[in-house]
Amino acid sequence: MVDKNIKIEDFKELLNQLKHINLNSEENYISVLNDLLSSVMQFDSRKDLFEIVVEELEVIRKKGLKEYLKKRPDLNRQSYINKVFVDRVIYWSGRLHQQMRWQVESDLDPYSIYTPEWYYSTKEFEPDFDKIMDEVFSKYWGTGADWSKEEYLKRISSK
């Protein structure tokens, strides 16, 4: 829980310390930031803190996925590399659905995780990503999750 009387400098120092804590993945760092964001959102008078956390999340997003993917143990393990196509579809369907749900639960735009930079760095890592996402939308997300393929395509477009 964030103290209502915390100073911006103290909050920035907290974020700085968080960056140096040995979190085992960037995903955990984002999760902790989302927790901070949720705490800060409880105090309408502390929109300044809310904006700082949102800016920090944006910095992370802009770093690009390429470096992040290099560090992801789940994607670098032979268990992912050896997955057959259908298992990769299931993996990405679950992983991206979870990330979008986290965004919704934090009162953020669920599609903001999709950017042209994210898309191109993901395709570099996973060349079959377009085929995977076609399957995700037709077999998994089109059956009740109600995520919009049109919105996804709009967000990843560089036009």
Contacts in CASP RR format, 6 or more apart in sequence:
PFRMAT RR
TARGET T0000
AUTHOR 0000-0000-0000
METHOD contacts of the structure
MODEL  1
MVDKNIKIEDFKELLNQLKHINLNSEENYISVLNDLLSSVMQFDSRKDLF
EIVVEELEVIRKKGLKEYLKKRPDLNRQSYINKVFVDRVIYWSGRLHQQM
RWQVESDLDPYSIYTPEWYYSTKEFEPDFDKIMDEVFSKYWGTGADWSKE
EYLKRISSK
1 39 0 8 1.000
2 11 0 8 1.000
2 36 0 8 1.000
2 39 0 8 1.000
2 40 0 8 1.000
2 43 0 8 1.000
2 46 0 8 1.000
2 49 0 8 1.000
4 43 0 8 1.000
4 45 0 8 1.000
4 46 0 8 1.000
6 46 0 8 1.000
6 49 0 8 1.000
8 48 0 8 1.000
8 49 0 8 1.000
8 52 0 8 1.000
11 49 0 8 1.000
11 52 0 8 1.000
12 52 0 8 1.000
14 36 0 8 1.000
15 33 0 8 1.000
15 36 0 8 1.000
15 52 0 8 1.000
15 53 0 8 1.000
15 56 0 8 1.000
18 29 0 8 1.000
18 32 0 8 1.000
18 33 0 8 1.000
18 36 0 8 1.000
19 29 0 8 1.000
23 29 0 8 1.000
23 32 0 8 1.000
25 71 0 8 1.000
25 72 0 8 1.000
25 73 0 8 1.000
26 60 0 8 1.000
26 68 0 8 1.000
26 71 0 8 1.000
27 72 0 8 1.000
29 60 0 8 1.000
30 57 0 8 1.000
30 60 0 8 1.000
31 102 0 8 1.000
33 53 0 8 1.000
33 56 0 8 1.000
33 57 0 8 1.000
33 60 0 8 1.000
34 57 0 8 1.000
34 102 0 8 1.000
34 106 0 8 1.000
36 53 0 8 1.000
37 50 0 8 1.000
37 53 0 8 1.000
37 54 0 8 1.000
37 57 0 8 1.000
37 106 0 8 1.000
38 106 0 8 1.000
40 46 0 8 1.000
40 49 0 8 1.000
40 50 0 8 1.000
40 53 0 8 1.000
41 50 0 8 1.000
41 106 0 8 1.000
41 107 0 8 1.000
43 49 0 8 1.000
61 112 0 8 1.000
61 113 0 8 1.000
61 115 0 8 1.000
61 118 0 8 1.000
62 117 0 8 1.000
64 117 0 8 1.000
64 118 0 8 1.000
64 121 0 8 1.000
65 117 0 8 1.000
65 118 0 8 1.000
65 121 0 8 1.000
65 122 0 8 1.000
65 125 0 8 1.000
66 121 0 8 1.000
66 124 0 8 1.000
66 125 0 8 1.000
69 75 0 8 1.000
69 121 0 8 1.000
69 122 0 8 1.000
69 125 0 8 1.000
70 76 0 8 1.000
74 80 0 8 1.000
75 125 0 8 1.000
80 88 0 8 1.000
80 91 0 8 1.000
83 91 0 8 1.000
85 128 0 8 1.000
85 131 0 8 1.000
85 132 0 8 1.000
86 135 0 8 1.000
88 126 0 8 1.000
88 128 0 8 1.000
88 132 0 8 1.000
89 132 0 8 1.000
89 135 0 8 1.000
89 136 0 8 1.000
89 139 0 8 1.000
89 140 0 8 1.000
90 140 0 8 1.000
92 126 0 8 1.000
92 129 0 8 1.000
92 132 0 8 1.000
92 133 0 8 1.000
92 136 0 8 1.000
93 135 0 8 1.000
93 136 0 8 1.000
93 139 0 8 1.000
93 140 0 8 1.000
93 141 0 8 1.000
94 140 0 8 1.000
96 113 0 8 1.000
96 136 0 8 1.000
97 140 0 8 1.000
97 141 0 8 1.000
97 145 0 8 1.000
97 147 0 8 1.000
99 113 0 8 1.000
100 110 0 8 1.000
100 111 0 8 1.000
100 113 0 8 1.000
100 147 0 8 1.000
101 110 0 8 1.000
103 109 0 8 1.000
103 110 0 8 1.000
103 111 0 8 1.000
103 112 0 8 1.000
103 113 0 8 1.000
104 110 0 8 1.000
110 147 0 8 1.000
111 148 0 8 1.000
111 151 0 8 1.000
111 152 0 8 1.000
111 155 0 8 1.000
112 155 0 8 1.000
114 152 0 8 1.000
114 155 0 8 1.000
114 156 0 8 1.000
115 155 0 8 1.000
115 156 0 8 1.000
116 156 0 8 1.000
116 157 0 8 1.000
116 158 0 8 1.000
118 156 0 8 1.000
119 129 0 8 1.000
119 156 0 8 1.000
122 129 0 8 1.000
123 129 0 8 1.000
123 130 0 8 1.000
126 132 0 8 1.000
133 152 0 8 1.000
137 147 0 8 1.000
137 149 0 8 1.000
137 152 0 8 1.000
141 147 0 8 1.000
141 149 0 8 1.000
END
